[in-house]
Amino acid sequence: MHAIIRTGGKQYRVTEGQTLRIESLPVNPGDSIELSDVLMITDAEQTLVGNPQLNGAKVLALVVANGRGPKIRIVKFRRRKHHRKQMGHRQNYTQVQITSIVKG
């Protein structure tokens, strides 16, 4: 069974048992969360598509860890102008493991 969920402004295709990194959420590792913004659910017999989301459907997940992604370097450079600017960025994430998909 697959589901398409929306969290953090992005959409993810998830299955039970899958571990994925989503945008940072204010939760602690070991907590259980409920993602209720489910757009589509597919299993062997049928496909349920929401308009825009499915009522009563939810995805239950277990928070594995909170962390930060790899460092991304931003360089702005203008030739012959004595202008050079460097910055770095590390995006926060929450790593979750999908425990179950509920059709509702």
VEXVEX-334859 format. One record per atom (N, C-alpha, C): x, y, z; residue number from 1; atom name; residue in one letter. Coordinates in Angstrom, 3 decimals. Layout:
BEGIN
<atom xx="X" yy="Y" zz="Z" n="NUM" atom="CA" res="A"/>
...
// end
This chain:
BEGIN
<atom xx="0.844" yy="-1.173" zz="0.000" n="1" atom="N" res="M"/>
<atom xx="0.000" yy="0.000" zz="0.000" n="1" atom="CA" res="M"/>
<atom xx="0.891" yy="1.240" zz="0.000" n="1" atom="C" res="M"/>
<atom xx="0.567" yy="2.182" zz="-0.858" n="2" atom="N" res="H"/>
<atom xx="1.303" yy="3.436" zz="-0.978" n="2" atom="CA" res="H"/>
<atom xx="0.375" yy="4.594" zz="-0.650" n="2" atom="C" res="H"/>
<atom xx="0.962" yy="5.687" zz="-0.199" n="3" atom="N" res="A"/>
<atom xx="0.198" yy="6.908" zz="0.040" n="3" atom="CA" res="A"/>
<atom xx="1.046" yy="8.089" zz="-0.390" n="3" atom="C" res="A"/>
<atom xx="0.388" yy="9.142" zz="-0.822" n="4" atom="N" res="I"/>
<atom xx="1.075" yy="10.393" zz="-1.126" n="4" atom="CA" res="I"/>
<atom xx="0.624" yy="11.395" zz="-0.076" n="4" atom="C" res="I"/>
<atom xx="1.604" yy="11.920" zz="0.663" n="5" atom="N" res="I"/>
<atom xx="1.306" yy="12.873" zz="1.724" n="5" atom="CA" res="I"/>
<atom xx="1.955" yy="14.206" zz="1.406" n="5" atom="C" res="I"/>
<atom xx="1.452" yy="15.255" zz="2.062" n="6" atom="N" res="R"/>
<atom xx="2.026" yy="16.585" zz="1.904" n="6" atom="CA" res="R"/>
<atom xx="2.406" yy="17.097" zz="3.283" n="6" atom="C" res="R"/>
<atom xx="3.672" yy="17.469" zz="3.446" n="7" atom="N" res="T"/>
<atom xx="4.150" yy="18.067" zz="4.686" n="7" atom="CA" res="T"/>
<atom xx="5.326" yy="18.982" zz="4.374" n="7" atom="C" res="T"/>
<atom xx="5.358" yy="20.117" zz="5.012" n="8" atom="N" res="G"/>
<atom xx="6.455" yy="21.058" zz="4.787" n="8" atom="CA" res="G"/>
<atom xx="6.474" yy="21.638" zz="3.396" n="8" atom="C" res="G"/>
<atom xx="5.326" yy="21.687" zz="2.712" n="9" atom="N" res="G"/>
<atom xx="5.281" yy="22.240" zz="1.365" n="9" atom="CA" res="G"/>
<atom xx="5.761" yy="21.290" zz="0.287" n="9" atom="C" res="G"/>
<atom xx="6.046" yy="20.043" zz="0.645" n="10" atom="N" res="K"/>
<atom xx="6.515" yy="19.043" zz="-0.318" n="10" atom="CA" res="K"/>
<atom xx="5.607" yy="17.824" zz="-0.264" n="10" atom="C" res="K"/>
<atom xx="5.613" yy="17.044" zz="-1.332" n="11" atom="N" res="Q"/>
<atom xx="4.818" yy="15.824" zz="-1.390" n="11" atom="CA" res="Q"/>
<atom xx="5.759" yy="14.624" zz="-1.406" n="11" atom="C" res="Q"/>
<atom xx="5.368" yy="13.572" zz="-0.690" n="12" atom="N" res="Y"/>
<atom xx="6.179" yy="12.363" zz="-0.564" n="12" atom="CA" res="Y"/>
<atom xx="5.315" yy="11.141" zz="-0.836" n="12" atom="C" res="Y"/>
<atom xx="5.886" yy="10.163" zz="-1.537" n="13" atom="N" res="R"/>
<atom xx="5.229" yy="8.870" zz="-1.731" n="13" atom="CA" res="R"/>
<atom xx="5.802" yy="7.932" zz="-0.687" n="13" atom="C" res="R"/>
<atom xx="4.934" yy="7.404" zz="0.189" n="14" atom="N" res="V"/>
<atom xx="5.408" yy="6.613" zz="1.320" n="14" atom="CA" res="V"/>
<atom xx="4.752" yy="5.240" zz="1.332" n="14" atom="C" res="V"/>
<atom xx="5.447" yy="4.275" zz="1.928" n="15" atom="N" res="T"/>
<atom xx="4.936" yy="2.940" zz="2.175" n="15" atom="CA" res="T"/>
<atom xx="5.187" yy="2.606" zz="3.640" n="15" atom="C" res="T"/>
<atom xx="4.528" yy="1.581" zz="4.146" n="16" atom="N" res="E"/>
<atom xx="4.733" yy="1.181" zz="5.536" n="16" atom="CA" res="E"/>
<atom xx="6.150" yy="0.649" zz="5.722" n="16" atom="C" res="E"/>
<atom xx="6.789" yy="1.063" zz="6.804" n="17" atom="N" res="G"/>
<atom xx="8.155" yy="0.639" zz="7.091" n="17" atom="CA" res="G"/>
<atom xx="9.227" yy="1.524" zz="6.495" n="17" atom="C" res="G"/>
<atom xx="8.863" yy="2.461" zz="5.659" n="18" atom="N" res="Q"/>
<atom xx="9.834" yy="3.331" zz="4.992" n="18" atom="CA" res="Q"/>
<atom xx="10.332" yy="4.403" zz="5.956" n="18" atom="C" res="Q"/>
<atom xx="11.620" yy="4.750" zz="5.848" n="19" atom="N" res="T"/>
<atom xx="12.207" yy="5.841" zz="6.615" n="19" atom="CA" res="T"/>
<atom xx="12.530" yy="6.971" zz="5.658" n="19" atom="C" res="T"/>
<atom xx="12.112" yy="8.195" zz="6.005" n="20" atom="N" res="L"/>
<atom xx="12.393" yy="9.328" zz="5.133" n="20" atom="CA" res="L"/>
<atom xx="12.635" yy="10.573" zz="5.953" n="20" atom="C" res="L"/>
<atom xx="13.271" yy="11.549" zz="5.311" n="21" atom="N" res="R"/>
<atom xx="13.557" yy="12.834" zz="5.934" n="21" atom="CA" res="R"/>
<atom xx="12.572" yy="13.864" zz="5.412" n="21" atom="C" res="R"/>
<atom xx="11.877" yy="14.518" zz="6.345" n="22" atom="N" res="I"/>
<atom xx="10.928" yy="15.561" zz="5.978" n="22" atom="CA" res="I"/>
<atom xx="11.391" yy="16.872" zz="6.602" n="22" atom="C" res="I"/>
<atom xx="10.714" yy="17.948" zz="6.249" n="23" atom="N" res="E"/>
<atom xx="11.055" yy="19.244" zz="6.820" n="23" atom="CA" res="E"/>
<atom xx="10.914" yy="19.188" zz="8.334" n="23" atom="C" res="E"/>
<atom xx="11.698" yy="19.981" zz="9.024" n="24" atom="N" res="S"/>
<atom xx="11.788" yy="19.923" zz="10.474" n="24" atom="CA" res="S"/>
<atom xx="10.443" yy="20.179" zz="11.155" n="24" atom="C" res="S"/>
<atom xx="10.125" yy="19.326" zz="12.134" n="25" atom="N" res="L"/>
<atom xx="8.914" yy="19.456" zz="12.939" n="25" atom="CA" res="L"/>
<atom xx="9.307" yy="19.610" zz="14.407" n="25" atom="C" res="L"/>
<atom xx="8.525" yy="20.335" zz="15.201" n="26" atom="N" res="P"/>
<atom xx="8.872" yy="20.517" zz="16.620" n="26" atom="CA" res="P"/>
<atom xx="8.465" yy="19.311" zz="17.473" n="26" atom="C" res="P"/>
<atom xx="9.110" yy="18.172" zz="17.251" n="27" atom="N" res="V"/>
<atom xx="8.834" yy="16.943" zz="17.989" n="27" atom="CA" res="V"/>
<atom xx="10.156" yy="16.338" zz="18.459" n="27" atom="C" res="V"/>
<atom xx="10.076" yy="15.449" zz="19.440" n="28" atom="N" res="N"/>
<atom xx="11.262" yy="14.796" zz="19.987" n="28" atom="CA" res="N"/>
<atom xx="11.391" yy="13.389" zz="19.421" n="28" atom="C" res="N"/>
<atom xx="12.611" yy="12.866" zz="19.321" n="29" atom="N" res="P"/>
<atom xx="12.794" yy="11.486" zz="18.867" n="29" atom="CA" res="P"/>
<atom xx="12.063" yy="10.519" zz="19.794" n="29" atom="C" res="P"/>
<atom xx="11.418" yy="9.528" zz="19.199" n="30" atom="N" res="G"/>
<atom xx="10.643" yy="8.560" zz="19.956" n="30" atom="CA" res="G"/>
<atom xx="9.160" yy="8.886" zz="19.996" n="30" atom="C" res="G"/>
<atom xx="8.792" yy="10.118" zz="19.645" n="31" atom="N" res="D"/>
<atom xx="7.378" yy="10.500" zz="19.617" n="31" atom="CA" res="D"/>
<atom xx="6.695" yy="9.913" zz="18.394" n="31" atom="C" res="D"/>
<atom xx="5.391" yy="9.778" zz="18.482" n="32" atom="N" res="S"/>
<atom xx="4.593" yy="9.320" zz="17.355" n="32" atom="CA" res="S"/>
<atom xx="3.821" yy="10.508" zz="16.811" n="32" atom="C" res="S"/>
<atom xx="3.793" yy="10.659" zz="15.486" n="33" atom="N" res="I"/>
<atom xx="3.084" yy="11.775" zz="14.875" n="33" atom="CA" res="I"/>
<atom xx="2.051" yy="11.248" zz="13.889" n="33" atom="C" res="I"/>
<atom xx="1.085" yy="12.090" zz="13.593" n="34" atom="N" res="E"/>
<atom xx="0.010" yy="11.741" zz="12.667" n="34" atom="CA" res="E"/>
<atom xx="0.020" yy="12.766" zz="11.536" n="34" atom="C" res="E"/>
<atom xx="0.222" yy="12.300" zz="10.312" n="35" atom="N" res="L"/>
<atom xx="0.212" yy="13.164" zz="9.143" n="35" atom="CA" res="L"/>
<atom xx="-1.145" yy="13.004" zz="8.469" n="35" atom="C" res="L"/>
<atom xx="-1.985" yy="14.020" zz="8.589" n="36" atom="N" res="S"/>
<atom xx="-3.365" yy="13.894" zz="8.122" n="36" atom="CA" res="S"/>
<atom xx="-3.596" yy="14.504" zz="6.742" n="36" atom="C" res="S"/>
<atom xx="-2.587" yy="15.098" zz="6.149" n="37" atom="N" res="D"/>
<atom xx="-2.727" yy="15.702" zz="4.822" n="37" atom="CA" res="D"/>
<atom xx="-2.376" yy="14.649" zz="3.765" n="37" atom="C" res="D"/>
<atom xx="-3.282" yy="13.685" zz="3.561" n="38" atom="N" res="V"/>
<atom xx="-3.072" yy="12.569" zz="2.633" n="38" atom="CA" res="V"/>
<atom xx="-3.783" yy="12.900" zz="1.319" n="38" atom="C" res="V"/>
<atom xx="-3.044" yy="12.870" zz="0.215" n="39" atom="N" res="L"/>
<atom xx="-3.601" yy="13.239" zz="-1.083" n="39" atom="CA" res="L"/>
<atom xx="-4.113" yy="12.033" zz="-1.860" n="39" atom="C" res="L"/>
<atom xx="-3.463" yy="10.858" zz="-1.687" n="40" atom="N" res="M"/>
<atom xx="-3.852" yy="9.678" zz="-2.449" n="40" atom="CA" res="M"/>
<atom xx="-3.407" yy="8.422" zz="-1.719" n="40" atom="C" res="M"/>
<atom xx="-4.208" yy="7.365" zz="-1.821" n="41" atom="N" res="I"/>
<atom xx="-3.847" yy="6.054" zz="-1.271" n="41" atom="CA" res="I"/>
<atom xx="-4.088" yy="5.009" zz="-2.351" n="41" atom="C" res="I"/>
<atom xx="-3.104" yy="4.139" zz="-2.541" n="42" atom="N" res="T"/>
<atom xx="-3.196" yy="3.082" zz="-3.548" n="42" atom="CA" res="T"/>
<atom xx="-2.871" yy="1.750" zz="-2.891" n="42" atom="C" res="T"/>
<atom xx="-3.728" yy="0.741" zz="-3.153" n="43" atom="N" res="D"/>
<atom xx="-3.397" yy="-0.623" zz="-2.751" n="43" atom="CA" res="D"/>
<atom xx="-3.654" yy="-1.537" zz="-3.944" n="43" atom="C" res="D"/>
<atom xx="-3.652" yy="-2.842" zz="-3.736" n="44" atom="N" res="A"/>
<atom xx="-3.754" yy="-3.794" zz="-4.845" n="44" atom="CA" res="A"/>
<atom xx="-5.103" yy="-3.706" zz="-5.566" n="44" atom="C" res="A"/>
<atom xx="-6.179" yy="-3.384" zz="-4.847" n="45" atom="N" res="E"/>
<atom xx="-7.510" yy="-3.399" zz="-5.459" n="45" atom="CA" res="E"/>
<atom xx="-7.967" yy="-2.047" zz="-5.986" n="45" atom="C" res="E"/>
<atom xx="-7.658" yy="-0.960" zz="-5.256" n="46" atom="N" res="Q"/>
<atom xx="-8.245" yy="0.314" zz="-5.628" n="46" atom="CA" res="Q"/>
<atom xx="-7.288" yy="1.474" zz="-5.384" n="46" atom="C" res="Q"/>
<atom xx="-7.654" yy="2.612" zz="-5.969" n="47" atom="N" res="T"/>
<atom xx="-6.918" yy="3.850" zz="-5.780" n="47" atom="CA" res="T"/>
<atom xx="-7.897" yy="4.908" zz="-5.309" n="47" atom="C" res="T"/>
<atom xx="-7.598" yy="5.529" zz="-4.182" n="48" atom="N" res="L"/>
<atom xx="-8.432" yy="6.595" zz="-3.639" n="48" atom="CA" res="L"/>
<atom xx="-7.710" yy="7.922" zz="-3.841" n="48" atom="C" res="L"/>
<atom xx="-8.369" yy="8.857" zz="-4.523" n="49" atom="N" res="V"/>
<atom xx="-7.773" yy="10.152" zz="-4.805" n="49" atom="CA" res="V"/>
<atom xx="-8.602" yy="11.221" zz="-4.116" n="49" atom="C" res="V"/>
<atom xx="-7.950" yy="12.105" zz="-3.392" n="50" atom="N" res="G"/>
<atom xx="-8.634" yy="13.167" zz="-2.678" n="50" atom="CA" res="G"/>
<atom xx="-8.870" yy="14.379" zz="-3.561" n="50" atom="C" res="G"/>
<atom xx="-9.738" yy="15.249" zz="-3.048" n="51" atom="N" res="N"/>
<atom xx="-10.033" yy="16.468" zz="-3.794" n="51" atom="CA" res="N"/>
<atom xx="-10.047" yy="17.645" zz="-2.835" n="51" atom="C" res="N"/>
<atom xx="-8.972" yy="18.249" zz="-2.415" n="52" atom="N" res="P"/>
<atom xx="-7.573" yy="17.920" zz="-2.710" n="52" atom="CA" res="P"/>
<atom xx="-6.990" yy="16.870" zz="-1.784" n="52" atom="C" res="P"/>
<atom xx="-7.655" yy="16.565" zz="-0.643" n="53" atom="N" res="Q"/>
<atom xx="-7.128" yy="15.547" zz="0.258" n="53" atom="CA" res="Q"/>
<atom xx="-8.241" yy="14.597" zz="0.676" n="53" atom="C" res="Q"/>
<atom xx="-7.838" yy="13.420" zz="1.168" n="54" atom="N" res="L"/>
<atom xx="-8.803" yy="12.408" zz="1.584" n="54" atom="CA" res="L"/>
<atom xx="-9.289" yy="12.697" zz="3.001" n="54" atom="C" res="L"/>
<atom xx="-10.594" yy="12.671" zz="3.197" n="55" atom="N" res="N"/>
<atom xx="-11.153" yy="12.903" zz="4.520" n="55" atom="CA" res="N"/>
<atom xx="-11.027" yy="11.631" zz="5.360" n="55" atom="C" res="N"/>
<atom xx="-10.511" yy="11.773" zz="6.558" n="56" atom="N" res="G"/>
<atom xx="-10.382" yy="10.645" zz="7.474" n="56" atom="CA" res="G"/>
<atom xx="-9.137" yy="9.809" zz="7.276" n="56" atom="C" res="G"/>
<atom xx="-8.419" yy="9.998" zz="6.199" n="57" atom="N" res="A"/>
<atom xx="-7.200" yy="9.227" zz="5.963" n="57" atom="CA" res="A"/>
<atom xx="-6.041" yy="9.869" zz="6.715" n="57" atom="C" res="A"/>
<atom xx="-5.130" yy="9.023" zz="7.194" n="58" atom="N" res="K"/>
<atom xx="-3.962" yy="9.545" zz="7.899" n="58" atom="CA" res="K"/>
<atom xx="-2.817" yy="8.553" zz="7.799" n="58" atom="C" res="K"/>
<atom xx="-1.632" yy="9.065" zz="8.003" n="59" atom="N" res="V"/>
<atom xx="-0.423" yy="8.257" zz="8.010" n="59" atom="CA" res="V"/>
<atom xx="0.211" yy="8.432" zz="9.380" n="59" atom="C" res="V"/>
<atom xx="0.465" yy="7.325" zz="10.060" n="60" atom="N" res="L"/>
<atom xx="1.088" yy="7.357" zz="11.379" n="60" atom="CA" res="L"/>
<atom xx="2.576" yy="7.091" zz="11.227" n="60" atom="C" res="L"/>
<atom xx="3.388" yy="7.887" zz="11.928" n="61" atom="N" res="A"/>
<atom xx="4.837" yy="7.768" zz="11.797" n="61" atom="CA" res="A"/>
<atom xx="5.495" yy="7.901" zz="13.162" n="61" atom="C" res="A"/>
<atom xx="6.673" yy="7.320" zz="13.279" n="62" atom="N" res="L"/>
<atom xx="7.479" yy="7.382" zz="14.493" n="62" atom="CA" res="L"/>
<atom xx="8.694" yy="8.252" zz="14.198" n="62" atom="C" res="L"/>
<atom xx="8.963" yy="9.239" zz="15.052" n="63" atom="N" res="V"/>
<atom xx="10.106" yy="10.132" zz="14.854" n="63" atom="CA" res="V"/>
<atom xx="11.374" yy="9.397" zz="15.268" n="63" atom="C" res="V"/>
<atom xx="12.298" yy="9.263" zz="14.316" n="64" atom="N" res="V"/>
<atom xx="13.551" yy="8.558" zz="14.581" n="64" atom="CA" res="V"/>
<atom xx="14.603" yy="9.539" zz="15.094" n="64" atom="C" res="V"/>
<atom xx="14.749" yy="10.689" zz="14.419" n="65" atom="N" res="A"/>
<atom xx="15.790" yy="11.646" zz="14.809" n="65" atom="CA" res="A"/>
<atom xx="15.488" yy="13.020" zz="14.233" n="65" atom="C" res="A"/>
<atom xx="16.083" yy="14.020" zz="14.850" n="66" atom="N" res="N"/>
<atom xx="16.126" yy="15.371" zz="14.297" n="66" atom="CA" res="N"/>
<atom xx="17.575" yy="15.653" zz="13.953" n="66" atom="C" res="N"/>
<atom xx="17.819" yy="16.326" zz="12.853" n="67" atom="N" res="G"/>
<atom xx="19.198" yy="16.572" zz="12.470" n="67" atom="CA" res="G"/>
<atom xx="19.326" yy="17.717" zz="11.493" n="67" atom="C" res="G"/>
<atom xx="20.531" yy="17.830" zz="10.957" n="68" atom="N" res="R"/>
<atom xx="20.826" yy="18.869" zz="9.982" n="68" atom="CA" res="R"/>
<atom xx="21.485" yy="18.224" zz="8.773" n="68" atom="C" res="R"/>
<atom xx="21.119" yy="18.712" zz="7.606" n="69" atom="N" res="G"/>
<atom xx="21.640" yy="18.164" zz="6.366" n="69" atom="CA" res="G"/>
<atom xx="23.070" yy="18.613" zz="6.103" n="69" atom="C" res="G"/>
<atom xx="23.608" yy="18.236" zz="4.957" n="70" atom="N" res="P"/>
<atom xx="24.976" yy="18.630" zz="4.613" n="70" atom="CA" res="P"/>
<atom xx="25.067" yy="20.133" zz="4.344" n="70" atom="C" res="P"/>
<atom xx="26.251" yy="20.663" zz="4.513" n="71" atom="N" res="K"/>
<atom xx="26.465" yy="22.091" zz="4.304" n="71" atom="CA" res="K"/>
<atom xx="26.488" yy="22.410" zz="2.810" n="71" atom="C" res="K"/>
<atom xx="25.728" yy="23.428" zz="2.467" n="72" atom="N" res="I"/>
<atom xx="25.689" yy="23.909" zz="1.092" n="72" atom="CA" res="I"/>
<atom xx="26.396" yy="25.250" zz="1.057" n="72" atom="C" res="I"/>
<atom xx="27.325" yy="25.416" zz="0.130" n="73" atom="N" res="R"/>
<atom xx="28.090" yy="26.656" zz="0.035" n="73" atom="CA" res="R"/>
<atom xx="27.472" yy="27.550" zz="-1.014" n="73" atom="C" res="R"/>
<atom xx="27.277" yy="28.811" zz="-0.650" n="74" atom="N" res="I"/>
<atom xx="26.742" yy="29.813" zz="-1.567" n="74" atom="CA" res="I"/>
<atom xx="27.850" yy="30.829" zz="-1.818" n="74" atom="C" res="I"/>
<atom xx="28.202" yy="31.031" zz="-3.076" n="75" atom="N" res="V"/>
<atom xx="29.262" yy="31.974" zz="-3.437" n="75" atom="CA" res="V"/>
<atom xx="28.697" yy="32.952" zz="-4.446" n="75" atom="C" res="V"/>
<atom xx="28.802" yy="34.236" zz="-4.132" n="76" atom="N" res="K"/>
<atom xx="28.434" yy="35.290" zz="-5.075" n="76" atom="CA" res="K"/>
<atom xx="29.728" yy="35.986" zz="-5.482" n="76" atom="C" res="K"/>
<atom xx="29.956" yy="36.076" zz="-6.764" n="77" atom="N" res="F"/>
<atom xx="31.219" yy="36.605" zz="-7.258" n="77" atom="CA" res="F"/>
<atom xx="30.962" yy="37.448" zz="-8.491" n="77" atom="C" res="F"/>
<atom xx="31.510" yy="38.656" zz="-8.500" n="78" atom="N" res="R"/>
<atom xx="31.433" yy="39.513" zz="-9.690" n="78" atom="CA" res="R"/>
<atom xx="32.860" yy="39.793" zz="-10.146" n="78" atom="C" res="R"/>
<atom xx="33.142" yy="39.404" zz="-11.344" n="79" atom="N" res="R"/>
<atom xx="34.501" yy="39.564" zz="-11.832" n="79" atom="CA" res="R"/>
<atom xx="34.835" yy="41.047" zz="-12.062" n="79" atom="C" res="R"/>
<atom xx="36.050" yy="41.383" zz="-11.798" n="80" atom="N" res="R"/>
<atom xx="36.615" yy="42.726" zz="-11.983" n="80" atom="CA" res="R"/>
<atom xx="35.930" yy="43.795" zz="-11.137" n="80" atom="C" res="R"/>
<atom xx="35.220" yy="43.430" zz="-10.111" n="81" atom="N" res="K"/>
<atom xx="34.508" yy="44.422" zz="-9.293" n="81" atom="CA" res="K"/>
<atom xx="34.957" yy="44.392" zz="-7.823" n="81" atom="C" res="K"/>
<atom xx="35.910" yy="43.536" zz="-7.479" n="82" atom="N" res="H"/>
<atom xx="36.343" yy="43.348" zz="-6.099" n="82" atom="CA" res="H"/>
<atom xx="35.164" yy="42.982" zz="-5.204" n="82" atom="C" res="H"/>
<atom xx="34.307" yy="42.099" zz="-5.715" n="83" atom="N" res="H"/>
<atom xx="33.133" yy="41.662" zz="-4.955" n="83" atom="CA" res="H"/>
<atom xx="33.126" yy="40.144" zz="-4.883" n="83" atom="C" res="H"/>
<atom xx="33.166" yy="39.644" zz="-3.666" n="84" atom="N" res="R"/>
<atom xx="33.098" yy="38.206" zz="-3.443" n="84" atom="CA" res="R"/>
<atom xx="32.425" yy="37.985" zz="-2.097" n="84" atom="C" res="R"/>
<atom xx="31.390" yy="37.160" zz="-2.082" n="85" atom="N" res="K"/>
<atom xx="30.639" yy="36.920" zz="-0.857" n="85" atom="CA" res="K"/>
<atom xx="30.407" yy="35.426" zz="-0.719" n="85" atom="C" res="K"/>
<atom xx="30.668" yy="34.874" zz="0.468" n="86" atom="N" res="Q"/>
<atom xx="30.456" yy="33.455" zz="0.724" n="86" atom="CA" res="Q"/>
<atom xx="29.509" yy="33.284" zz="1.907" n="86" atom="C" res="Q"/>
<atom xx="28.625" yy="32.311" zz="1.777" n="87" atom="N" res="M"/>
<atom xx="27.736" yy="31.947" zz="2.871" n="87" atom="CA" res="M"/>
<atom xx="27.569" yy="30.440" zz="2.857" n="87" atom="C" res="M"/>
<atom xx="27.079" yy="29.902" zz="3.955" n="88" atom="N" res="G"/>
<atom xx="26.785" yy="28.480" zz="4.042" n="88" atom="CA" res="G"/>
<atom xx="25.392" yy="28.283" zz="4.597" n="88" atom="C" res="G"/>
<atom xx="24.836" yy="27.090" zz="4.365" n="89" atom="N" res="H"/>
<atom xx="23.496" yy="26.789" zz="4.843" n="89" atom="CA" res="H"/>
<atom xx="23.393" yy="25.303" zz="5.136" n="89" atom="C" res="H"/>
<atom xx="22.763" yy="24.965" zz="6.265" n="90" atom="N" res="R"/>
<atom xx="22.447" yy="23.576" zz="6.600" n="90" atom="CA" res="R"/>
<atom xx="20.969" yy="23.513" zz="6.942" n="90" atom="C" res="R"/>
<atom xx="20.226" yy="22.707" zz="6.201" n="91" atom="N" res="Q"/>
<atom xx="18.787" yy="22.604" zz="6.385" n="91" atom="CA" res="Q"/>
<atom xx="18.457" yy="21.620" zz="7.502" n="91" atom="C" res="Q"/>
<atom xx="17.569" yy="22.007" zz="8.405" n="92" atom="N" res="N"/>
<atom xx="17.111" yy="21.114" zz="9.465" n="92" atom="CA" res="N"/>
<atom xx="16.130" yy="20.098" zz="8.884" n="92" atom="C" res="N"/>
<atom xx="16.121" yy="18.890" zz="9.452" n="93" atom="N" res="Y"/>
<atom xx="15.178" yy="17.869" zz="9.012" n="93" atom="CA" res="Y"/>
<atom xx="14.725" yy="17.036" zz="10.202" n="93" atom="C" res="Y"/>
<atom xx="13.621" yy="16.323" zz="10.001" n="94" atom="N" res="T"/>
<atom xx="13.128" yy="15.338" zz="10.946" n="94" atom="CA" res="T"/>
<atom xx="13.054" yy="14.007" zz="10.211" n="94" atom="C" res="T"/>
<atom xx="13.700" yy="12.997" zz="10.745" n="95" atom="N" res="Q"/>
<atom xx="13.689" yy="11.672" zz="10.124" n="95" atom="CA" res="Q"/>
<atom xx="12.584" yy="10.855" zz="10.772" n="95" atom="C" res="Q"/>
<atom xx="11.662" yy="10.348" zz="9.946" n="96" atom="N" res="V"/>
<atom xx="10.514" yy="9.592" zz="10.456" n="96" atom="CA" res="V"/>
<atom xx="10.466" yy="8.221" zz="9.792" n="96" atom="C" res="V"/>
<atom xx="9.854" yy="7.275" zz="10.511" n="97" atom="N" res="Q"/>
<atom xx="9.604" yy="5.945" zz="9.964" n="97" atom="CA" res="Q"/>
<atom xx="8.095" yy="5.749" zz="9.930" n="97" atom="C" res="Q"/>
<atom xx="7.569" yy="5.398" zz="8.761" n="98" atom="N" res="I"/>
<atom xx="6.135" yy="5.226" zz="8.565" n="98" atom="CA" res="I"/>
<atom xx="5.715" yy="3.907" zz="9.216" n="98" atom="C" res="I"/>
<atom xx="4.771" yy="3.971" zz="10.158" n="99" atom="N" res="T"/>
<atom xx="4.325" yy="2.762" zz="10.835" n="99" atom="CA" res="T"/>
<atom xx="3.053" yy="2.199" zz="10.230" n="99" atom="C" res="T"/>
<atom xx="2.094" yy="3.053" zz="9.834" n="100" atom="N" res="S"/>
<atom xx="0.865" yy="2.533" zz="9.232" n="100" atom="CA" res="S"/>
<atom xx="0.183" yy="3.599" zz="8.396" n="100" atom="C" res="S"/>
<atom xx="-0.628" yy="3.129" zz="7.453" n="101" atom="N" res="I"/>
<atom xx="-1.439" yy="3.987" zz="6.586" n="101" atom="CA" res="I"/>
<atom xx="-2.898" yy="3.624" zz="6.836" n="101" atom="C" res="I"/>
<atom xx="-3.704" yy="4.592" zz="7.232" n="102" atom="N" res="V"/>
<atom xx="-5.109" yy="4.371" zz="7.568" n="102" atom="CA" res="V"/>
<atom xx="-5.974" yy="5.028" zz="6.504" n="102" atom="C" res="V"/>
<atom xx="-6.871" yy="4.239" zz="5.886" n="103" atom="N" res="K"/>
<atom xx="-7.724" yy="4.769" zz="4.816" n="103" atom="CA" res="K"/>
<atom xx="-8.795" yy="5.716" zz="5.342" n="103" atom="C" res="K"/>
<atom xx="-9.336" yy="5.438" zz="6.501" n="104" atom="N" res="G"/>
<atom xx="-10.321" yy="6.333" zz="7.102" n="104" atom="CA" res="G"/>
<atom xx="-11.721" yy="6.087" zz="6.748" n="104" atom="C" res="G"/>
// end
